[in-house]
Amino acid sequence: MSTSWTVTLTKAGRTKISYPAAQVADDGDRISVRAPWAAEGVKDFGFVRFEPGDVFVEHFWRTRWYAVKEVRTGQGVLKGWYCDVTRPALIRGGEIVVEDLDLDLWVPADRSDVLRLDEDEFADSGLTRSDPEAAARAMRALDALEEQARTPEGLPGLLA
């Protein structure tokens, strides 16, 4: 078993971003890795800023249609969870490949304002026409993540 991975996020058949990560755990379905913020500079979404020094513990499932990324500052302060709706992860030869399906969910550390993101991009992607089954699974995944985020145990309950 490899403890070093390359995480590759694709979108519409093209690589969106690729970065190194260190394995934290693998239970056969969920693989968890730790990686520093991989993009250049600061990405300010308005509701959260990702910046150099931030650390992501990312959870990918071989059977589920999402990935959950716990985001902390370099000092270990929890910022929240960024959830990507994706096809199930493909794990092969030291690489974790996930296809981004445009739907996202942000859950701040205090869980005060759960935000559904990029539903307009999803609608514009054409997935509902080209692959209606995948589109339906993606919407169910987003709904399930939001429902879990709003439970008393929140996303940590999903990751336990």
One Martini backbone bead per residue (centre of mass of N, CA, C, O) as a GRO file, in nm:
protein
  160
    1MET     BB    1   0.095   0.037   0.023
    2SER     BB    2   0.052   0.360  -0.032
    3THR     BB    3   0.140   0.693   0.117
    4SER     BB    4   0.157   0.823  -0.166
    5TRP     BB    5  -0.018   1.078  -0.353
    6THR     BB    6  -0.216   1.166  -0.636
    7VAL     BB    7  -0.435   1.427  -0.688
    8THR     BB    8  -0.711   1.424  -0.930
    9LEU     BB    9  -0.899   1.679  -1.079
   10THR     BB   10  -1.179   1.661  -1.285
   11LYS     BB   11  -1.327   1.822  -1.588
   12ALA     BB   12  -1.454   1.731  -1.870
   13GLY     BB   13  -1.176   1.545  -1.912
   14ARG     BB   14  -1.002   1.750  -1.741
   15THR     BB   15  -0.748   1.885  -1.572
   16LYS     BB   16  -0.766   2.095  -1.292
   17ILE     BB   17  -0.598   1.932  -1.059
   18SER     BB   18  -0.268   1.850  -0.912
   19TYR     BB   19  -0.154   1.667  -0.609
   20PRO     BB   20   0.003   1.602  -0.324
   21ALA     BB   21  -0.036   1.322  -0.083
   22ALA     BB   22  -0.105   1.187   0.242
   23GLN     BB   23  -0.180   0.916   0.403
   24VAL     BB   24  -0.416   0.829   0.667
   25ALA     BB   25  -0.645   0.634   0.529
   26ASP     BB   26  -0.787   0.286   0.459
   27ASP     BB   27  -1.102   0.090   0.435
   28GLY     BB   28  -1.175   0.032   0.105
   29ASP     BB   29  -1.356   0.300   0.052
   30ARG     BB   30  -1.208   0.507   0.229
   31ILE     BB   31  -0.986   0.774   0.151
   32SER     BB   32  -0.728   0.946   0.336
   33VAL     BB   33  -0.581   1.277   0.307
   34ARG     BB   34  -0.295   1.498   0.314
   35ALA     BB   35  -0.293   1.857   0.224
   36PRO     BB   36  -0.192   2.127   0.096
   37TRP     BB   37  -0.248   2.402  -0.043
   38ALA     BB   38  -0.236   2.388  -0.410
   39ALA     BB   39  -0.278   2.661  -0.485
   40GLU     BB   40  -0.223   2.974  -0.580
   41GLY     BB   41  -0.249   3.149  -0.328
   42VAL     BB   42  -0.549   3.317  -0.288
   43LYS     BB   43  -0.892   3.205  -0.209
   44ASP     BB   44  -1.179   3.413  -0.229
   45PHE     BB   45  -1.529   3.343  -0.159
   46GLY     BB   46  -1.630   3.526   0.109
   47PHE     BB   47  -1.680   3.272   0.322
   48VAL     BB   48  -1.376   3.189   0.238
   49ARG     BB   49  -1.020   3.128   0.287
   50PHE     BB   50  -0.765   3.015   0.083
   51GLU     BB   51  -0.423   2.940   0.193
   52PRO     BB   52  -0.124   2.942   0.259
   53GLY     BB   53  -0.100   2.669   0.506
   54ASP     BB   54  -0.324   2.514   0.453
   55VAL     BB   55  -0.513   2.218   0.559
   56PHE     BB   56  -0.609   1.904   0.408
   57VAL     BB   57  -0.860   1.664   0.478
   58GLU     BB   58  -0.929   1.402   0.253
   59HIS     BB   59  -1.235   1.240   0.141
   60PHE     BB   60  -1.264   0.934  -0.040
   61TRP     BB   61  -1.488   0.742  -0.243
   62ARG     BB   62  -1.565   0.444  -0.423
   63THR     BB   63  -1.913   0.471  -0.373
   64ARG     BB   64  -1.933   0.780  -0.367
   65TRP     BB   65  -2.064   1.120  -0.472
   66TYR     BB   66  -1.812   1.229  -0.284
   67ALA     BB   67  -1.617   1.488  -0.114
   68VAL     BB   68  -1.433   1.556   0.194
   69LYS     BB   69  -1.296   1.873   0.327
   70GLU     BB   70  -1.085   1.949   0.574
   71VAL     BB   71  -1.023   2.282   0.703
   72ARG     BB   72  -0.707   2.430   0.797
   73THR     BB   73  -0.491   2.591   0.943
   74GLY     BB   74  -0.157   2.592   1.016
   75GLN     BB   75  -0.259   2.604   1.337
   76GLY     BB   76  -0.543   2.415   1.339
   77VAL     BB   77  -0.784   2.580   1.256
   78LEU     BB   78  -1.108   2.547   1.193
   79LYS     BB   79  -1.302   2.631   0.906
   80GLY     BB   80  -1.408   2.355   0.754
   81TRP     BB   81  -1.620   2.216   0.488
   82TYR     BB   82  -1.548   2.085   0.167
   83CYS     BB   83  -1.783   1.981  -0.082
   84ASP     BB   84  -1.770   1.743  -0.340
   85VAL     BB   85  -1.924   1.657  -0.626
   86THR     BB   86  -1.871   1.320  -0.739
   87ARG     BB   87  -1.744   1.070  -0.854
   88PRO     BB   88  -1.620   0.802  -0.783
   89ALA     BB   89  -1.327   0.702  -0.690
   90LEU     BB   90  -1.012   0.649  -0.851
   91ILE     BB   91  -0.781   0.388  -0.774
   92ARG     BB   92  -0.440   0.424  -0.910
   93GLY     BB   93  -0.112   0.410  -0.912
   94GLY     BB   94  -0.094   0.659  -0.690
   95GLU     BB   95  -0.397   0.753  -0.768
   96ILE     BB   96  -0.652   1.006  -0.729
   97VAL     BB   97  -0.961   1.010  -0.908
   98VAL     BB   98  -1.179   1.296  -0.972
   99GLU     BB   99  -1.506   1.399  -1.077
  100ASP     BB  100  -1.635   1.699  -1.126
  101LEU     BB  101  -1.998   1.813  -1.084
  102ASP     BB  102  -2.024   2.135  -0.964
  103LEU     BB  103  -2.107   2.054  -0.682
  104ASP     BB  104  -2.137   2.227  -0.360
  105LEU     BB  105  -2.030   2.243  -0.005
  106TRP     BB  106  -2.048   2.462   0.279
  107VAL     BB  107  -1.903   2.420   0.617
  108PRO     BB  108  -1.869   2.574   0.887
  109ALA     BB  109  -1.739   2.526   1.192
  110ASP     BB  110  -2.020   2.645   1.329
  111ARG     BB  111  -2.267   2.568   1.131
  112SER     BB  112  -2.440   2.839   1.052
  113ASP     BB  113  -2.386   2.833   0.709
  114VAL     BB  114  -2.504   2.645   0.479
  115LEU     BB  115  -2.368   2.603   0.141
  116ARG     BB  116  -2.482   2.606  -0.175
  117LEU     BB  117  -2.298   2.535  -0.478
  118ASP     BB  118  -2.305   2.564  -0.828
  119GLU     BB  119  -2.593   2.511  -0.959
  120ASP     BB  120  -2.557   2.668  -1.225
  121GLU     BB  121  -2.322   2.503  -1.341
  122PHE     BB  122  -2.472   2.238  -1.345
  123ALA     BB  123  -2.698   2.326  -1.538
  124ASP     BB  124  -2.480   2.412  -1.770
  125SER     BB  125  -2.330   2.126  -1.821
  126GLY     BB  126  -2.549   1.893  -1.932
  127LEU     BB  127  -2.590   1.631  -1.754
  128THR     BB  128  -2.902   1.593  -1.769
  129ARG     BB  129  -2.872   1.505  -2.076
  130SER     BB  130  -2.609   1.312  -2.098
  131ASP     BB  131  -2.651   1.204  -1.765
  132PRO     BB  132  -2.916   1.158  -1.573
  133GLU     BB  133  -2.816   0.961  -1.356
  134ALA     BB  134  -2.576   1.131  -1.256
  135ALA     BB  135  -2.739   1.383  -1.187
  136ALA     BB  136  -2.915   1.249  -0.971
  137ARG     BB  137  -2.683   1.157  -0.789
  138ALA     BB  138  -2.568   1.437  -0.736
  139MET     BB  139  -2.818   1.556  -0.596
  140ARG     BB  140  -2.832   1.343  -0.372
  141ALA     BB  141  -2.554   1.405  -0.254
  142LEU     BB  142  -2.606   1.697  -0.175
  143ASP     BB  143  -2.847   1.640   0.009
  144ALA     BB  144  -2.696   1.447   0.204
  145LEU     BB  145  -2.483   1.647   0.299
  146GLU     BB  146  -2.674   1.859   0.411
  147GLU     BB  147  -2.820   1.680   0.610
  148GLN     BB  148  -2.567   1.600   0.773
  149ALA     BB  149  -2.475   1.894   0.847
  150ARG     BB  150  -2.766   1.936   1.017
  151THR     BB  151  -2.682   1.758   1.224
  152PRO     BB  152  -2.553   1.721   1.532
  153GLU     BB  153  -2.282   1.573   1.410
  154GLY     BB  154  -2.238   1.614   1.129
  155LEU     BB  155  -1.961   1.554   0.940
  156PRO     BB  156  -1.806   1.398   1.161
  157GLY     BB  157  -2.012   1.161   1.155
  158LEU     BB  158  -1.932   1.065   0.866
  159LEU     BB  159  -1.607   1.030   0.951
  160ALA     BB  160  -1.613   0.811   1.196
   0.00000   0.00000   0.00000
